[in-house]
Amino acid sequence: MPRYVLTSIFWVVSLLSGCVSTGNRENYVEQATHLSQTVSVRTDEYEAGSATHLTDLIDSQELRSLVYEALENNPGFQQTFLALQQSRLRLRQSQSERYPELAAGFDMSRAEDTDTQYTGSLTLSWQLDVWQQIEDGINAEEQNLFQQQAIYRAARDTLASEVMNSWLSLLALTRTLAIEQRRLSTLELNEQLILERYQRGLSSLDDLDSARSSTFSTRASVREQEQSIQQDERALNSLLGRLEENQYEVPDQYPVVSRAQMDLPEQTLARRFDLQAAWHAIAAAESDARVAYKDLLPRIDIQLALQDVAASPADALLTDPVWTLLGQLTAPLFQGGRLRAAAEIANLETASRYQSYRETLLTAVEEVGNALTREKALAARHSYIQQALEKQQLAFNRYQDKYRAGNATILELLTVQQQTYDLEAQLETLTYNRLSNRITLALALGLGVSE
């Protein structure tokens, strides 16, 4: 193509580009970055630990095996992984737009009273990325890939925390069932003693009925706990991706659950992959908006074609081709406002992604704050209930002696027994909630699964 033609094209492009406004768009990426640095979470009353990963919180090889089994087999998590693979391939598709396209063709035609003609062609097409529009599109796909990677890691950490909590819940239910079974054994023993006293005329029928009522009620509670354990085992099987129903051996005692490491608030929240995903979503939307605005600008396409027309197929295989070079400049002049509306929609989408980031950040701050508050409150409640249980056990022993001596009624003894076992069950629930909350706090702080 003659040089003066290319010069004319670029001159026209420059003139037209000056007539098209790309809009006064806000830099939402900078705003989101600045916003994350202004968060404030009170951590002065939290006794930070040394755990830097979710899987470091509980020193249990069995639990780690369950976590990694879930990461390998959980169908929901595997769908997230496949979405990540698709995002990588979409980026590769987008990157291919940087390069020229080469196409080969072979045609055969014949008209009345003419010989058959064979046409071979080789066409090289290339869009000049004058406005960096293609690069903006590639950058958008890169940010989409980074977003999907963050979503994948967030899903991985969430799944790990769910497995850990499910395992702890199963342990807590097993221990609670043991308390109910001990309660039932005690009530059955009391019922037998009262029956013997009744047969000797030392107790009334009301005492026997009260004892039997408490026994039946506790048997119902035992059945409920057994059902809850079966449901928790099924829930854990689902998290692990197991189709068959498995029963789990859990330890008799609660494991030590470490505390999460705490950094500065902005550093802590920056580790959260859901925040990282929301930030990359803004960056991707901004790149898409730039692409949409640049659709309003002129476009330059260059095409080089080699063509050979011959009377036989062999001669048409570019043995003596004719070449043509075409430079094309196209500019959208009037499309009823469609492109301008698309650009404004893209800009609004960026603003929407920014608001989504703000919402995610507020949720993160709330989750960290709530978990920190629960850590302190549960510790205090656990201490109070533990002291109450110690006093209640002393009272229980005294009432047993009083009842044997005939100085207390069966109703008084059953009431004290129920209060004692109720406090034991309450202490178990608080212990589980404390340990579970440490997992929740670690997740809120952005601690993930160790690689």
BELVENZI-V485486 format. One record per residue. N is the residue number from 0. RES is the residue in one small letter. PHI is phi in whole degrees, -180 to 180 (* if undefined). OMEGA is omega in whole degrees, 0 to 359 (NA if undefined). Layout:
BEGIN
N&RES&PHI&OMEGA  N&RES&PHI&OMEGA
END
This chain:
BEGIN
0&m&*&180  1&p&-57&184  2&r&-65&183  3&y&-69&177  4&v&-68&178  5&l&-62&179  6&t&-62&179  7&s&-65&180  8&i&-62&181  9&f&-66&178  10&w&-66&179  11&v&-65&179  12&v&-60&180  13&s&-62&180  14&l&-66&182  15&l&-70&181  16&s&-66&178  17&g&-72&181  18&c&-92&184  19&v&-111&179  20&s&-93&176  21&t&-92&175  22&g&82&176  23&n&-92&184  24&r&-97&178  25&e&-78&178  26&n&-92&184  27&y&-72&178  28&v&-64&178  29&e&-65&179  30&q&-62&180  31&a&-66&178  32&t&-62&179  33&h&-66&182  34&l&-64&182  35&s&-66&180  36&q&-86&181  37&t&-104&183  38&v&-70&181  39&s&-139&177  40&v&-128&181  41&r&-75&181  42&t&-125&186  43&d&-68&182  44&e&-97&182  45&y&-97&177  46&e&-87&185  47&a&-69&178  48&g&-110&184  49&s&-110&183  50&a&-71&180  51&t&-110&177  52&h&-139&177  53&l&-58&184  54&t&-73&176  55&d&-91&184  56&l&-68&184  57&i&-119&181  58&d&-85&180  59&s&-143&179  60&q&-65&179  61&e&-62&180  62&l&-66&178  63&r&-60&179  64&s&-62&179  65&l&-66&180  66&v&-61&183  67&y&-72&174  68&e&-66&178  69&a&-64&179  70&l&-64&181  71&e&-86&192  72&n&-119&184  73&n&-63&186  74&p&-65&179  75&g&-63&179  76&f&-68&178  77&q&-65&175  78&q&-64&176  79&t&-63&178  80&f&-65&178  81&l&-66&176  82&a&-63&176  83&l&-65&178  84&q&-62&177  85&q&-63&179  86&s&-64&177  87&r&-63&181  88&l&-70&176  89&r&-65&176  90&l&-64&178  91&r&-63&176  92&q&-60&181  93&s&-65&180  94&q&-66&180  95&s&-67&180  96&e&-71&176  97&r&-69&191  98&y&-106&177  99&p&-65&176  100&e&-104&180  101&l&-118&182  102&a&-131&177  103&a&-113&181  104&g&-139&176  105&f&-146&183  106&d&-123&175  107&m&-130&180  108&s&-141&178  109&r&-152&177  110&a&-114&181  111&e&-63&178  112&d&65&176  113&t&-132&177  114&d&-79&177  115&t&-68&178  116&q&-115&178  117&y&-116&183  118&t&-124&174  119&g&-109&182  120&s&-145&175  121&l&-139&187  122&t&-121&177  123&l&-113&181  124&s&-118&183  125&w&-152&174  126&q&-95&177  127&l&-74&182  128&d&-87&185  129&v&-64&186  130&w&-99&183  131&q&60&180  132&q&-69&178  133&i&-65&178  134&e&-64&177  135&d&-64&177  136&g&-65&177  137&i&-65&179  138&n&-62&177  139&a&-62&179  140&e&-68&176  141&e&-63&179  142&q&-66&175  143&n&-63&177  144&l&-66&178  145&f&-62&178  146&q&-63&182  147&q&-67&176  148&q&-63&178  149&a&-67&177  150&i&-62&179  151&y&-62&181  152&r&-70&177  153&a&-64&178  154&a&-65&178  155&r&-62&181  156&d&-68&179  157&t&-64&179  158&l&-63&179  159&a&-61&180  160&s&-65&179  161&e&-66&178  162&v&-65&180  163&m&-64&179  164&n&-66&179  165&s&-64&178  166&w&-65&177  167&l&-64&179  168&s&-62&178  169&l&-64&177  170&l&-64&181  171&a&-64&179  172&l&-65&179  173&t&-64&178  174&r&-69&177  175&t&-66&176  176&l&-61&179  177&a&-62&177  178&i&-64&180  179&e&-65&178  180&q&-68&175  181&r&-67&176  182&r&-60&181  183&l&-65&179  184&s&-62&179  185&t&-65&180  186&l&-66&178  187&e&-66&176  188&l&-65&177  189&n&-61&180  190&e&-62&179  191&q&-65&179  192&l&-65&180  193&i&-66&178  194&l&-62&179  195&e&-64&179  196&r&-67&179  197&y&-65&180  198&q&-66&177  199&r&-91&179  200&g&81&182  201&l&-96&179  202&s&-132&181  203&s&-97&176  204&l&-65&178  205&d&-64&178  206&d&-61&181  207&l&-66&179  208&d&-65&179  209&s&-64&179  210&a&-65&180  211&r&-65&177  212&s&-62&179  213&s&-64&180  214&t&-65&180  215&f&-63&179  216&s&-62&180  217&t&-70&176  218&r&-61&176  219&a&-64&179  220&s&-66&177  221&v&-62&179  222&r&-63&179  223&e&-64&179  224&q&-65&179  225&e&-63&178  226&q&-65&179  227&s&-63&178  228&i&-63&179  229&q&-62&178  230&q&-66&179  231&d&-66&177  232&e&-66&177  233&r&-66&179  234&a&-63&178  235&l&-67&176  236&n&-60&179  237&s&-65&178  238&l&-62&181  239&l&-82&181  240&g&76&180  241&r&-91&178  242&l&-84&180  243&e&-85&180  244&e&-85&179  245&n&-115&171  246&q&-96&188  247&y&-118&173  248&e&-91&180  249&v&-114&181  250&p&-67&180  251&d&-76&183  252&q&-114&176  253&y&-68&175  254&p&-76&174  255&v&-76&178  256&v&-110&184  257&s&-71&174  258&r&-91&181  259&a&-78&174  260&q&-72&182  261&m&-120&173  262&d&-107&173  263&l&-61&185  264&p&-53&183  265&e&-68&177  266&q&-69&180  267&t&-62&183  268&l&-68&180  269&a&-65&179  270&r&-77&183  271&r&-72&184  272&f&-74&177  273&d&-68&175  274&l&-69&178  275&q&-62&178  276&a&-63&180  277&a&-66&179  278&w&-66&180  279&h&-66&176  280&a&-64&177  281&i&-65&181  282&a&-61&179  283&a&-66&180  284&a&-66&177  285&e&-64&177  286&s&-65&177  287&d&-62&179  288&a&-66&177  289&r&-63&178  290&v&-62&181  291&a&-65&178  292&y&-68&181  293&k&-76&171  294&d&-65&178  295&l&-79&184  296&l&-91&178  297&p&-63&182  298&r&-132&180  299&i&-115&176  300&d&-123&177  301&i&-119&181  302&q&-134&175  303&l&-113&184  304&a&-126&171  305&l&-113&185  306&q&-137&181  307&d&-137&179  308&v&-110&184  309&a&-146&181  310&a&-89&179  311&s&-135&180  312&p&-59&182  313&a&-65&181  314&d&-73&182  315&a&-87&182  316&l&-88&174  317&l&56&176  318&t&-76&178  319&d&-142&189  320&p&-79&172  321&v&-112&182  322&w&-104&175  323&t&-137&178  324&l&-121&183  325&l&-124&172  326&g&-110&186  327&q&-125&176  328&l&-115&178  329&t&-126&179  330&a&-137&178  331&p&-73&181  332&l&-100&180  333&f&-149&176  334&q&-136&177  335&g&69&179  336&g&83&184  337&r&-64&182  338&l&-68&178  339&r&-64&178  340&a&-65&178  341&a&-63&178  342&a&-65&179  343&e&-67&177  344&i&-62&179  345&a&-62&178  346&n&-66&178  347&l&-66&177  348&e&-64&176  349&t&-62&178  350&a&-62&179  351&s&-66&178  352&r&-63&178  353&y&-65&178  354&q&-65&176  355&s&-64&176  356&y&-64&178  357&r&-60&180  358&e&-64&178  359&t&-64&179  360&l&-66&178  361&l&-62&178  362&t&-63&179  363&a&-63&179  364&v&-62&180  365&e&-64&181  366&e&-63&179  367&v&-65&180  368&g&-60&180  369&n&-64&181  370&a&-66&177  371&l&-64&179  372&t&-64&179  373&r&-64&179  374&e&-57&181  375&k&-71&183  376&a&-66&181  377&l&-67&177  378&a&-63&179  379&a&-66&180  380&r&-64&179  381&h&-61&179  382&s&-64&181  383&y&-65&181  384&i&-66&178  385&q&-63&177  386&q&-66&179  387&a&-62&180  388&l&-66&178  389&e&-60&178  390&k&-66&182  391&q&-66&179  392&q&-66&175  393&l&-64&179  394&a&-64&180  395&f&-62&179  396&n&-63&180  397&r&-65&181  398&y&-68&175  399&q&-61&179  400&d&-66&180  401&k&-63&182  402&y&-67&179  403&r&-64&180  404&a&-85&180  405&g&81&181  406&n&-99&178  407&a&-143&180  408&t&-85&178  409&i&-64&179  410&l&-64&178  411&e&-65&179  412&l&-65&180  413&l&-63&179  414&t&-63&179  415&v&-66&177  416&q&-61&180  417&q&-61&179  418&q&-63&180  419&t&-66&180  420&y&-68&176  421&d&-62&178  422&l&-67&176  423&e&-62&179  424&a&-65&179  425&q&-65&178  426&l&-65&177  427&e&-62&180  428&t&-63&179  429&l&-65&179  430&t&-62&178  431&y&-62&181  432&n&-62&178  433&r&-64&182  434&l&-68&178  435&s&-64&180  436&n&-65&177  437&r&-67&175  438&i&-67&179  439&t&-61&180  440&l&-65&179  441&a&-60&178  442&l&-66&180  443&a&-65&179  444&l&-81&177  445&g&92&176  446&l&-74&184  447&g&-115&179  448&v&-76&177  449&s&-67&184  450&e&-72&NA
END
